[in-house]
Amino acid sequence: MITFPKPDVEQFLRTFSIADFAVSPDEKHLVFSTNLSGKYNLWGMDLPNSFPYPLTSIDQSCQGLIYDKKSRFIIAGFDQDGNENTQFYGVLLNGGTMKEIVNHENTRNFMPKLSNDSKKLYYTTSRGNPSFLNSYCLDLESGQERLVLEGKDAATYLFGFSPDEETLLYYKHFANTYTLLYAKKGNEDILLTPPTEKQHTVNDGVFVSDSMIYLLTDYDSDFTYLASYNLETNKFCKVKELENESFTAITYSKENQLLYITSQKGVEDQLYEINLQNENWRNIPVPCSVINKLEVAASGTLYLFGMSATKPHNIYKNTGDEWVSLTKYTVPGVDSNELVEPDIITYPSFDGREIESLFFRAKKENDNGEVIFWPHGGPQAAERKFFRASFQFFLNNGYSIFAPNFRGSTGYGLEFMKMVEGDWGNGPRLDNVAGLDWLIDQGHAQKGNILLMGGSFGGYMALLLHGRHADYFKAVVDIFGPSNLFSFINSVPEDWKPVMDQWVGNPEKDKEKLIEYSPITYLESMIKPMLVIQGANDPRVVKEESDQIVQALKDKGRDVDYMLLENEGHGFSKKENEIAVYQKILSFLNRFTAVTEKV
């Protein structure tokens, strides 16, 4: 029998990803944004065939993807090398030269919506109002556009419109834990949740008639539930809620009068169907742990894009009795038995609060005894049972991974999510320290022998934990993490700045706290070897955040390596960059591993 070598980084990181998808109204065509060629482009399928073919070759990721209502063309948004300045283009169903639809230099454009006759494009933009945003209606035939919504007080996004297009649906984003939904009819703006001084959110909303709206909100509750608002009677009504579960997205099937609702409960998702005629409610089993997007065709057929801890992104079609996978993404050359499902554990934090975590344990035959501690990004996000090729790669190379959902994480209620606001460097940090202590107390790691790695807020937390608790670690990896909260607050996109006082803090009023919470304050304590990764085009955590701490540590003679990606933003959109980054990280971690070669 021939003996084959272990899977290498190329095999794990050659796992393809899907960023978005859409299905044509006639269900004869499907488009999805994928890095099948190594860089993100749009690919199409002529249904029911599932063999994909390229539609674009611009090598850019897509943000915003919709069909016209007669299945003739696609509207798609693209930025440039991760700068998040999305512009909109028209794409034919068989690809070819794209038509420029909305293109204004150095602007951010969001949430394209086509009118029912597909002659008008509605969209939200930073043009002319970078802090609070404006929304326009563009006539696709004449090229004329008109302002339909002017943002004030908070970033304001056009969300949708009634079937007769007389009433607009929009939301104001005051903070990640404070978003309000409004209906605009003529000159009247109607708040769709009852007036209150208590902050709450509205996640999603949909018209089911010209006067009836269903929405997802946590108004007067800790978890998000289904509610309705009648524009004729101005009546708000709670419809359905589930204990310790937050509804996250809602889709309406007009032909069948069915609502489909996805929900988040801790690290996994659920899908529900509610019949508006008889109010029957049922759970629909899904083929994945995390639902990224759901589309409902006019026929009532469900199309779902999702993933699990050991199953990469795929698009599925529901045939009534089962889900059929339209894409076949797997880890190339790696048997599913070699992949690791995480254990769900909880541990008590410093104040007795239970923290849920995912613990990926390397298989016995691969285990090198090392543990990577991974604080997630966001921070108002969560580590969930979704697929990370990098995790499975590290696990196959013997590294176990511990990923806690510290306070501020989503999926555990509004109160828990708010706990990080204005408290980036205290409560969440102590939750992570408690997680480190749990690993040590349970015999999974030794103090001073833990590897620390995180990205975005997780990179910030890795820097802060290094600066304040260096005795737990032997090496640290920071992937585009903020190092100085003062410069971070000043450099985020303009439409983020109105929320920074609540989210992070005010540079004047909270000066002492922001000094305490900034990793760069603790340079003297950052004594462990470090690797810093940064995208040069990152608009969220700009290059200077990494530059300043790398230079400061080098000035002190510390062991710090810096990898700058010239054509990336806040993430890895190009496969060769992703592979190079994780090859670099593995090489770095292996410096501190007792066993670097495994039989």
PEZIBEL-V489223 format. One record per pair of residues at least 4 apart in sequence whose ideal C-beta (glycine too) atoms are under 6 Angstrom apart, sorted by the first residue. I is the first residue (numbers start at 0). J is the second residue. Records with the same first field share a line. If there is no record, write none. Layout:
I->J + J
This chain:
6->10 + 332 + 333
8->12 + 392 + 581 + 582
9->13
10->331 + 332 + 333
11->388 + 391 + 392
12->388 + 577 + 578 + 581
13->331
14->311 + 330 + 388
15->33 + 34 + 35 + 328
16->34 + 312
17->31 + 33 + 312
18->32 + 60
19->32 + 61 + 64
20->31 + 304 + 314
21->30 + 64 + 66
22->29 + 294 + 296 + 302
23->27 + 28 + 66 + 70
24->68 + 70
25->70
26->296
27->46
28->92
29->44 + 46
30->41 + 43 + 73
31->42
32->39 + 41 + 61
33->42
34->38 + 39 + 574
37->574
38->58 + 573
39->60 + 572
40->53 + 55
41->54 + 55
42->51 + 53
43->52 + 54
44->49 + 51
49->325
54->90 + 94
59->77
60->572
61->75 + 77
62->76 + 85
63->76 + 111
64->75
65->74 + 111
66->73
67->71 + 72 + 113 + 117
68->117
72->89 + 91
73->90
74->87 + 111
75->88 + 90
76->85 + 87
78->82 + 83 + 84 + 85
80->536 + 566
81->534 + 536 + 567 + 568 + 572
82->536 + 538 + 568
83->538
84->107
85->108
86->101 + 102
87->100 + 101 + 111
88->97 + 99 + 100
89->98 + 100
90->97
91->95
101->108
103->126
106->124 + 125 + 126
107->125
108->122 + 124
109->123
110->123 + 156
111->120 + 122
112->121
113->117 + 120
114->118 + 119
118->139
119->136 + 138
120->137 + 139
121->136 + 157
123->132 + 134 + 156 + 157
125->129 + 132
127->133
128->132 + 133 + 150
129->493
130->493 + 497
131->150 + 151 + 154 + 155
132->150 + 154 + 155 + 494
133->149 + 150
134->147 + 148 + 157
135->144 + 146
136->145 + 147
137->144
138->143
148->157 + 169
150->155
153->171 + 172 + 173 + 497
154->172 + 494
155->169 + 171
156->170
157->169
158->168 + 169 + 170
159->168
160->164 + 167
161->165 + 166 + 206 + 209
162->209
163->209
166->182 + 184
167->183
168->182 + 204
169->181
170->178 + 180
171->179
172->178
173->177
174->498 + 501
175->379
176->416 + 417
177->198
178->200 + 201
180->191 + 201 + 204 + 214
181->188 + 190
182->189
183->188
191->214 + 228
192->216 + 218
193->235
199->217 + 218
200->217
201->214 + 216
202->215 + 223 + 247
203->215 + 248 + 249
204->212 + 214
205->213 + 249 + 251
206->212
207->211 + 251
210->230 + 231
211->229
212->228
213->227
214->226
215->223 + 246 + 249
216->226
217->223 + 413
221->412 + 413 + 414
222->245 + 412
223->245 + 246
224->240
225->238 + 239 + 246
226->237 + 238
227->236 + 238
228->235
229->234
244->262 + 264
245->263
246->260 + 262
247->261 + 263
248->261
249->260
250->259 + 293 + 295
251->258
252->257 + 295 + 299
254->297
255->299
256->275 + 276
257->272 + 274
258->273
259->272 + 293 + 295
260->271
261->268 + 270 + 290
262->269
263->268 + 410
265->355 + 410
266->383 + 384
267->288 + 384
268->289 + 290
270->283 + 285
271->282
272->281 + 283
273->280
274->279
286->315 + 322
287->305 + 306 + 307
288->307 + 384
289->305 + 306 + 383 + 385
290->305
291->304 + 305
292->304
293->303
294->302
295->301
296->300
301->317
302->316
303->315
304->314
306->310 + 311 + 312 + 385 + 386
307->384
308->340 + 341 + 384
309->338 + 340
311->328 + 386
312->328
313->324 + 326 + 328
314->325 + 326
315->322 + 324
316->323 + 325
317->322
318->323
333->337
338->391
339->359 + 394
341->357 + 358 + 359
342->358
344->356 + 358
345->353 + 355
346->354 + 437
347->351
348->352 + 354 + 430 + 433
349->429 + 433
354->403 + 430
355->404
356->403
357->382 + 402
358->401
359->394 + 400
360->399
361->365 + 366 + 394 + 397 + 399
365->395 + 397
366->397
367->397 + 592 + 594
369->398 + 592
370->399 + 401 + 444 + 449
371->398 + 400 + 450 + 452
372->401 + 449 + 451
373->400 + 402 + 452
374->431 + 453 + 457 + 460
375->382 + 457
376->380 + 454 + 455 + 456 + 457
377->456
378->407 + 419 + 456
379->407 + 409 + 416
380->409
381->404 + 408 + 409 + 410
382->402 + 404
389->581
390->400
393->398
397->597
401->438
403->434
404->408
405->427 + 430 + 431
406->415 + 418 + 426 + 427 + 430
407->418 + 419 + 427
409->416
411->415
418->426
419->427
420->501 + 502
421->504
422->426
423->516
424->428 + 463 + 516
428->463
435->471
436->440
437->441
438->443 + 444
439->444 + 446
444->449
446->471
447->470
448->473
449->471 + 472
450->474 + 588
451->461 + 472 + 475
452->476
453->457 + 458 + 460 + 461
454->458 + 478
458->477 + 478 + 479 + 480
459->480 + 481
460->464
461->475 + 477
462->477 + 480 + 482 + 518
463->518
464->468
465->469 + 475 + 525
466->518 + 521 + 524 + 525
467->521
469->524 + 526 + 527
472->527
473->591
474->527 + 528 + 591
475->527 + 529
476->530 + 584
477->531
478->532
479->533 + 537 + 540
481->487 + 540 + 544
482->518 + 519 + 544 + 548
483->517 + 519
484->503 + 513 + 516 + 517
485->506
486->490
488->499 + 503 + 506
490->541
491->495
492->538
498->502
499->503
500->505
504->509 + 512 + 513
505->509
509->513
514->520
519->548
522->551
528->558
529->559
530->560 + 587
531->545 + 549 + 561
532->562 + 580
533->542 + 545 + 563
534->564 + 567 + 568
535->542 + 563 + 565
536->568
537->541 + 568 + 569
539->569
540->544
542->546
543->547
545->549
549->559 + 561
552->557 + 559
553->559
562->583
564->576
567->576
571->576 + 577
589->595
